[in-house]
Amino acid sequence: MEYVYVNTDTRLSQEAREDLVVAAFDMYLDSKKSRSVGGDGYQGRITTDGRHFVLGAFGGQRFSASLDTDFGKMQLEFLVTSKTRKRSHSTN
């Protein structure tokens, strides 16, 4: 199970925020370090140096987006994490 946490600017449309989350998640799955992104009202680049970041009880790989938007320059942060389910073992 994977999760993506986003620190974003709400002036971006819901569709743009979802597209950026998908792009960061795809980068995580493909082990990519950088990706150009663009859509209606924004363009820029998402990057990661592979470092992990902790947010409360969650930790994961950190991604940053630098965007030129209709509202000016924006910086967004993404935290992509994988959660594995532990199996319980019976000892009878």
OpenMM code with the backbone's topology and positions (N, CA, C; nanometers):
from openmm import Vec3, app, unit

residues = "MET GLU TYR VAL TYR VAL ASN THR ASP THR ARG LEU SER GLN GLU ALA ARG GLU ASP LEU VAL VAL ALA ALA PHE ASP MET TYR LEU ASP SER LYS LYS SER ARG SER VAL GLY GLY ASP GLY TYR GLN GLY ARG ILE THR THR ASP GLY ARG HIS PHE VAL LEU GLY ALA PHE GLY GLY GLN ARG PHE SER ALA SER LEU ASP THR ASP PHE GLY LYS MET GLN LEU GLU PHE LEU VAL THR SER LYS THR ARG LYS ARG SER HIS SER THR ASN".split()
positions = [
    Vec3(0.0841, -0.1151, 0.0000),
    Vec3(0.0000, 0.0000, 0.0000),
    Vec3(0.0902, 0.1234, 0.0000),
    Vec3(0.0657, 0.2174, -0.0885),
    Vec3(0.1461, 0.3381, -0.0974),
    Vec3(0.0597, 0.4595, -0.0653),
    Vec3(0.1258, 0.5628, -0.0100),
    Vec3(0.0592, 0.6875, 0.0238),
    Vec3(0.1409, 0.8031, -0.0305),
    Vec3(0.0733, 0.9112, -0.0677),
    Vec3(0.1402, 1.0342, -0.1095),
    Vec3(0.0828, 1.1478, -0.0263),
    Vec3(0.1718, 1.2221, 0.0416),
    Vec3(0.1335, 1.3397, 0.1175),
    Vec3(0.1854, 1.4609, 0.0419),
    Vec3(0.1008, 1.5633, 0.0285),
    Vec3(0.1369, 1.6788, -0.0531),
    Vec3(0.1234, 1.8068, 0.0278),
    Vec3(0.2262, 1.8902, 0.0206),
    Vec3(0.2198, 2.0256, 0.0720),
    Vec3(0.2080, 2.1125, -0.0523),
    Vec3(0.0884, 2.1657, -0.0792),
    Vec3(0.0624, 2.2300, -0.2063),
    Vec3(-0.0066, 2.3648, -0.1892),
    Vec3(-0.0219, 2.4322, -0.2974),
    Vec3(-0.0896, 2.5616, -0.3025),
    Vec3(-0.2304, 2.5380, -0.3551),
    Vec3(-0.3300, 2.5788, -0.2799),
    Vec3(-0.4686, 2.5499, -0.3183),
    Vec3(-0.5170, 2.6350, -0.4352),
    Vec3(-0.4341, 2.7293, -0.4812),
    Vec3(-0.4731, 2.8039, -0.6014),
    Vec3(-0.4643, 2.7177, -0.7265),
    Vec3(-0.3856, 2.6114, -0.7212),
    Vec3(-0.3825, 2.5159, -0.8322),
    Vec3(-0.5144, 2.4402, -0.8336),
    Vec3(-0.5593, 2.4045, -0.9507),
    Vec3(-0.6844, 2.3294, -0.9615),
    Vec3(-0.6677, 2.1904, -0.9014),
    Vec3(-0.7791, 2.1306, -0.8640),
    Vec3(-0.7777, 1.9940, -0.8118),
    Vec3(-0.7152, 1.8996, -0.9136),
    Vec3(-0.7484, 1.9191, -1.0400),
    Vec3(-0.6931, 1.8340, -1.1469),
    Vec3(-0.5409, 1.8486, -1.1544),
    Vec3(-0.4906, 1.9716, -1.1444),
    Vec3(-0.3457, 1.9937, -1.1495),
    Vec3(-0.2779, 1.9271, -1.0305),
    Vec3(-0.3351, 1.9402, -0.9109),
    Vec3(-0.2765, 1.8769, -0.7925),
    Vec3(-0.2747, 1.7252, -0.8070),
    Vec3(-0.3836, 1.6680, -0.8592),
    Vec3(-0.3881, 1.5232, -0.8799),
    Vec3(-0.2854, 1.4794, -0.9829),
    Vec3(-0.2704, 1.5556, -1.0915),
    Vec3(-0.1707, 1.5215, -1.1937),
    Vec3(-0.0295, 1.5233, -1.1354),
    Vec3(-0.0005, 1.6193, -1.0492),
    Vec3(0.1315, 1.6279, -0.9882),
    Vec3(0.1566, 1.5123, -0.8921),
    Vec3(0.0549, 1.4732, -0.8182),
    Vec3(0.0680, 1.3581, -0.7280),
    Vec3(0.0959, 1.2315, -0.8079),
    Vec3(0.0243, 1.2130, -0.9171),
    Vec3(0.0455, 1.0951, -1.0022),
    Vec3(0.1876, 1.0966, -1.0595),
    Vec3(0.2345, 1.2134, -1.1018),
    Vec3(0.3697, 1.2232, -1.1576),
    Vec3(0.4743, 1.1863, -1.0526),
    Vec3(0.4596, 1.2370, -0.9299),
    Vec3(0.5553, 1.2035, -0.8236),
    Vec3(0.5486, 1.0551, -0.7892),
    Vec3(0.4295, 0.9998, -0.7846),
    Vec3(0.4131, 0.8584, -0.7536),
    Vec3(0.4766, 0.7715, -0.8620),
    Vec3(0.4560, 0.8084, -0.9894),
    Vec3(0.5185, 0.7350, -1.0991),
    Vec3(0.6706, 0.7407, -1.0893),
    Vec3(0.7246, 0.8567, -1.0524),
    Vec3(0.8691, 0.8693, -1.0345),
    Vec3(0.9173, 0.7750, -0.9252),
    Vec3(0.8429, 0.7668, -0.8179),
    Vec3(0.8769, 0.6784, -0.7066),
    Vec3(0.8810, 0.5331, -0.7531),
    Vec3(0.7790, 0.4915, -0.8246),
    Vec3(0.7723, 0.3531, -0.8719),
    Vec3(0.8819, 0.3203, -0.9718),
    Vec3(0.9181, 0.4191, -1.0564),
    Vec3(1.0177, 0.3987, -1.1615),
    Vec3(1.1593, 0.4370, -1.1187),
    Vec3(1.1759, 0.4796, -0.9932),
    Vec3(1.3060, 0.5235, -0.9404),
    Vec3(1.3678, 0.6343, -1.0251),
    Vec3(1.2863, 0.7279, -1.0691),
    Vec3(1.3328, 0.8428, -1.1485),
    Vec3(1.3712, 0.9566, -1.0560),
    Vec3(1.4718, 1.0336, -1.0947),
    Vec3(1.5209, 1.1454, -1.0138),
    Vec3(1.4627, 1.2798, -1.0565),
    Vec3(1.4127, 1.2891, -1.1810),
    Vec3(1.3641, 1.4165, -1.2297),
    Vec3(1.2612, 1.3930, -1.3406),
    Vec3(1.1652, 1.4840, -1.3487),
    Vec3(1.0620, 1.4709, -1.4513),
    Vec3(1.0021, 1.6081, -1.4804),
    Vec3(0.9870, 1.6395, -1.6084),
    Vec3(0.9164, 1.7614, -1.6476),
    Vec3(0.7676, 1.7369, -1.6337),
    Vec3(0.6958, 1.8398, -1.5889),
    Vec3(0.5512, 1.8315, -1.5739),
    Vec3(0.4887, 1.9571, -1.6328),
    Vec3(0.3655, 1.9443, -1.6737),
    Vec3(0.2945, 2.0602, -1.7260),
    Vec3(0.1485, 2.0278, -1.7466),
    Vec3(0.0694, 2.1295, -1.7382),
    Vec3(-0.0736, 2.1141, -1.7566),
    Vec3(-0.1367, 2.2507, -1.7719),
    Vec3(-0.2667, 2.2541, -1.7601),
    Vec3(-0.3400, 2.3788, -1.7740),
    Vec3(-0.3027, 2.4747, -1.6610),
    Vec3(-0.2270, 2.5783, -1.6925),
    Vec3(-0.1928, 2.6798, -1.5937),
    Vec3(-0.0627, 2.6587, -1.5194),
    Vec3(0.0151, 2.5548, -1.5534),
    Vec3(0.1423, 2.5333, -1.4841),
    Vec3(0.2387, 2.4534, -1.5711),
    Vec3(0.3670, 2.4719, -1.5446),
    Vec3(0.4728, 2.3885, -1.6021),
    Vec3(0.5939, 2.3964, -1.5111),
    Vec3(0.6723, 2.2900, -1.5124),
    Vec3(0.7899, 2.2899, -1.4271),
    Vec3(0.8545, 2.1537, -1.4199),
    Vec3(0.9137, 2.1253, -1.3054),
    Vec3(0.9905, 2.0025, -1.2899),
    Vec3(0.9748, 1.9497, -1.1477),
    Vec3(0.9623, 1.8178, -1.1376),
    Vec3(0.9634, 1.7491, -1.0088),
    Vec3(1.0977, 1.6789, -0.9978),
    Vec3(1.1618, 1.6914, -0.8818),
    Vec3(1.2917, 1.6285, -0.8600),
    Vec3(1.2955, 1.5600, -0.7236),
    Vec3(1.3892, 1.4680, -0.7094),
    Vec3(1.4174, 1.4048, -0.5806),
    Vec3(1.5649, 1.3707, -0.5759),
    Vec3(1.6201, 1.3775, -0.4574),
    Vec3(1.7582, 1.3330, -0.4402),
    Vec3(1.7617, 1.1955, -0.3741),
    Vec3(1.6424, 1.1346, -0.3582),
    Vec3(1.6326, 1.0013, -0.3011),
    Vec3(1.6303, 0.9986, -0.1500),
    Vec3(1.6447, 1.1160, -0.0884),
    Vec3(1.6434, 1.1205, 0.0578),
    Vec3(1.5041, 1.0964, 0.1129),
    Vec3(1.5025, 1.0481, 0.2354),
    Vec3(1.3762, 1.0232, 0.3036),
    Vec3(1.3513, 1.1315, 0.4076),
    Vec3(1.2263, 1.1524, 0.4374),
    Vec3(1.1819, 1.2566, 0.5278),
    Vec3(1.0778, 1.1963, 0.6203),
    Vec3(1.0729, 1.2423, 0.7417),
    Vec3(0.9749, 1.1927, 0.8380),
    Vec3(0.8742, 1.3029, 0.8666),
    Vec3(0.7467, 1.2669, 0.8611),
    Vec3(0.6361, 1.3572, 0.8910),
    Vec3(0.5508, 1.2895, 0.9965),
    Vec3(0.5697, 1.3286, 1.1207),
    Vec3(0.4974, 1.2628, 1.2300),
    Vec3(0.5364, 1.1166, 1.2374),
    Vec3(0.4367, 1.0297, 1.2246),
    Vec3(0.4609, 0.8859, 1.2312),
    Vec3(0.4910, 0.8254, 1.0948),
    Vec3(0.4936, 0.9070, 0.9895),
    Vec3(0.5136, 0.8571, 0.8542),
    Vec3(0.6485, 0.9018, 0.8004),
    Vec3(0.7084, 0.8167, 0.7219),
    Vec3(0.8335, 0.8498, 0.6563),
    Vec3(0.8291, 0.8028, 0.5135),
    Vec3(0.9022, 0.8703, 0.4272),
    Vec3(0.9043, 0.8300, 0.2874),
    Vec3(1.0002, 0.9146, 0.2076),
    Vec3(1.0039, 0.8886, 0.0792),
    Vec3(1.0933, 0.9610, -0.0092),
    Vec3(1.0346, 1.0983, -0.0388),
    Vec3(1.1224, 1.1989, -0.0340),
    Vec3(1.0793, 1.3370, -0.0542),
    Vec3(1.0992, 1.3784, -0.1995),
    Vec3(0.9976, 1.4442, -0.2556),
    Vec3(1.0007, 1.4996, -0.3904),
    Vec3(0.9677, 1.6476, -0.3815),
    Vec3(1.0299, 1.7279, -0.4675),
    Vec3(1.0036, 1.8720, -0.4724),
    Vec3(0.9647, 1.9103, -0.6144),
    Vec3(0.8685, 2.0022, -0.6243),
    Vec3(0.8283, 2.0531, -0.7551),
    Vec3(0.8515, 2.2034, -0.7579),
    Vec3(0.9166, 2.2501, -0.8634),
    Vec3(0.9325, 2.3926, -0.8903),
    Vec3(0.8476, 2.4229, -1.0121),
    Vec3(0.7486, 2.5086, -0.9935),
    Vec3(0.6522, 2.5335, -1.1000),
    Vec3(0.6422, 2.6815, -1.1341),
    Vec3(0.6222, 2.7097, -1.2618),
    Vec3(0.5774, 2.8403, -1.3084),
    Vec3(0.4287, 2.8239, -1.3349),
    Vec3(0.3472, 2.9060, -1.2682),
    Vec3(0.2028, 2.8924, -1.2801),
    Vec3(0.1408, 3.0254, -1.3203),
    Vec3(0.0127, 3.0231, -1.3459),
    Vec3(-0.0616, 3.1451, -1.3741),
    Vec3(-0.0591, 3.2396, -1.2538),
    Vec3(-0.0222, 3.1880, -1.1358),
    Vec3(-0.0190, 3.2659, -1.0123),
    Vec3(0.1232, 3.3027, -0.9713),
    Vec3(0.2213, 3.2723, -1.0549),
    Vec3(0.3613, 3.2975, -1.0229),
    Vec3(0.4340, 3.1673, -0.9925),
    Vec3(0.5533, 3.1798, -0.9396),
    Vec3(0.6342, 3.0610, -0.9071),
    Vec3(0.5799, 2.9940, -0.7815),
    Vec3(0.5834, 2.8602, -0.7818),
    Vec3(0.5394, 2.7818, -0.6666),
    Vec3(0.6385, 2.6709, -0.6399),
    Vec3(0.6532, 2.6371, -0.5121),
    Vec3(0.7326, 2.5229, -0.4664),
    Vec3(0.6367, 2.4285, -0.3952),
    Vec3(0.6352, 2.3029, -0.4347),
    Vec3(0.5515, 2.2020, -0.3710),
    Vec3(0.6390, 2.0902, -0.3204),
    Vec3(0.5942, 2.0226, -0.2166),
    Vec3(0.6661, 1.9104, -0.1587),
    Vec3(0.5739, 1.7886, -0.1545),
    Vec3(0.6310, 1.6715, -0.1837),
    Vec3(0.5582, 1.5453, -0.1817),
    Vec3(0.6341, 1.4473, -0.0947),
    Vec3(0.5630, 1.3680, -0.0220),
    Vec3(0.6209, 1.2584, 0.0554),
    Vec3(0.5515, 1.1314, 0.0085),
    Vec3(0.6284, 1.0407, -0.0512),
    Vec3(0.5729, 0.9154, -0.1018),
    Vec3(0.6247, 0.8038, -0.0123),
    Vec3(0.5325, 0.7260, 0.0411),
    Vec3(0.5700, 0.6214, 0.1344),
    Vec3(0.4997, 0.4912, 0.1001),
    Vec3(0.5652, 0.3828, 0.1307),
    Vec3(0.5071, 0.2490, 0.1160),
    Vec3(0.4810, 0.1928, 0.2536),
    Vec3(0.3673, 0.1356, 0.2714),
    Vec3(0.3325, 0.0735, 0.3991),
    Vec3(0.3103, -0.0736, 0.3711),
    Vec3(0.3843, -0.1564, 0.4382),
    Vec3(0.3671, -0.3004, 0.4204),
    Vec3(0.2849, -0.3542, 0.5358),
    Vec3(0.2084, -0.4507, 0.5063),
    Vec3(0.1245, -0.5136, 0.6081),
    Vec3(0.2025, -0.6281, 0.6704),
    Vec3(0.2142, -0.6250, 0.8008),
    Vec3(0.2841, -0.7342, 0.8703),
    Vec3(0.1904, -0.8529, 0.8848),
    Vec3(0.2485, -0.9672, 0.8659),
    Vec3(0.1713, -1.0906, 0.8875),
    Vec3(0.1885, -1.1340, 1.0311),
    Vec3(0.0811, -1.1777, 1.0897),
    Vec3(0.0939, -1.2313, 1.2250),
    Vec3(0.1219, -1.3802, 1.2143),
    Vec3(0.2127, -1.4248, 1.2948),
    Vec3(0.2503, -1.5661, 1.2942),
    Vec3(0.1968, -1.6316, 1.4203),
    Vec3(0.1347, -1.7423, 1.4006),
    Vec3(0.0803, -1.8161, 1.5129),
    Vec3(0.1868, -1.9103, 1.5681),
    Vec3(0.1984, -1.9149, 1.6985),
    Vec3(0.2940, -2.0075, 1.7613),
    Vec3(0.2173, -2.1051, 1.8475),
    Vec3(0.1688, -2.2090, 1.7858),
    Vec3(0.0920, -2.3127, 1.8586),
    Vec3(0.1797, -2.4271, 1.8956),
] * unit.nanometer
topology = app.Topology()
chain = topology.addChain("A")
for resn in residues:
    res = topology.addResidue(resn, chain)
    for name in ("N", "CA", "C"):
        topology.addAtom(name, app.Element.getBySymbol(name[0]), res)
